[in-house]
Amino acid sequence: METRAPFVLIGAFVLAAIIAVFGFVYWLNNTGGLGPRTTYHVQFEGSVPGLLVGAAVLFNGIRVGEVAELALSPDHPRRVNATIAVATGTPVRPDTKVGLEFQGLTGIPIIALEGGSLPPPSQMLTLVAEPGAGQSMTQAARDALRKVDAVLSENAEPLKDTIANFKVFSEGLARNTGKLDGIVAGLEKMTGGGNPAQKITYDLRAPQDFRVPAKALRAQLAIPEPTAVAMLETQRMLFFPPKDYPGFADFLWADSIPKLLQARLIDSFENYDIAHAPLRGADVGQMDFQLLIDLRRFRIATDEGPAAEIALSARLMDKSGKVIASRLFEQSQRLGQIEPAAAVSAFNDAFGRIANDVIEWTAHAL
């Protein structure tokens, strides 16, 4: 009895171990996470590089099973048949899309299922993967290069002719570089591009000699900047009727016409009586009188023979804002030809006379 006892214990232990293994397997398949499985057939048209039995099967990105079997189709050398086992509750439909994806840095292949809207199948379903579903990036690149090579081979002669034409065109450009430079320079000049031409600046001359004996100005006088229409706020030579003259393309007065007239009128008063010469209106706070100038014309009239024309109105106003005297001044001077030097000389003559008139009138009015 004592000899038999160890054998009974050993037998009981082995039997309990076998029962535990079967119980674990039963639990694993029904309760422990694997659960019941449904089998589907998958057909791949083309290679499935790296796909192995046991590889994961994902549905909409969630793992639902694994690859149970892989085999080549004996009737179709390019076809690969796979059997997948997925959780029974997975909504696989006849129109579910099948593809091969590569995960991780090493590119482990898996089968990916996605979508589907048809009713559930009544019997075992065979899913057909889309053409090229198992194609890797390397294979796709190789196929693309093959297509490019085929296109180049088919169009070798047209490409050769095109390259030859480019060569002829480039040689023609090289032979005519000088002409092309001339054309580009002409276009730049026409459109105002390139290096702009150097502008030439001209000035008015204040008169030194006066017709009447010097009569001292008896009050403090200021000459503010003359008022004028916007057209006169320029440094360009103005013409009437308006026209562009080639000789004046680079012409500029030393300042805008109203400011230039103000400066030269003050210079003229200084040449007449430096001790009592007027100042600019902005130089002092309150003067006894102000000489207000409104510029009307400062142009070359070409309708009745070219002539430089200057016209302005002048008002003497006291501290209270009362105008004590006013007068219109006009002068013109003909010029022999319409070119900058002759035009400036004519304006100097016309301005000399009008400055004499303004000074004489102002001295008597004060």
Secondary structure, 3 states (H helix, E strand, C coil): CCCCHHHHHHHHHHHHHHHHHHHHHHHHHHCCCCCCEEEEEEEEECCCCCCCCCCEEEECCEEEEEEEEEEECCCCCCEEEEEEEEECCCCCCCCCEEEEEEECCCCEEEEEEECCCCCCCCCCCEEECCCCCCCCHHHHHHHHHHHHHHHHHHCHHHHHHHHHHHHHHHHHHHHCHHHHHHHHHHHHHHHCCCCCCCCEEECCCCCCCCCCCCCCCCCCEEECCCECCHHHCCCCCCEECCCCCHHHCCEEECCCHHHHHHHHHHHHHHHHCHHHCCEEHHHCCCCCEEEEEEEEEEEEECCCCCEEEEEEEEEEEECCCCEEEEEEEEEEEECCCCCHHHHHHHHHHHHHHHHHHHHHHHHHHC
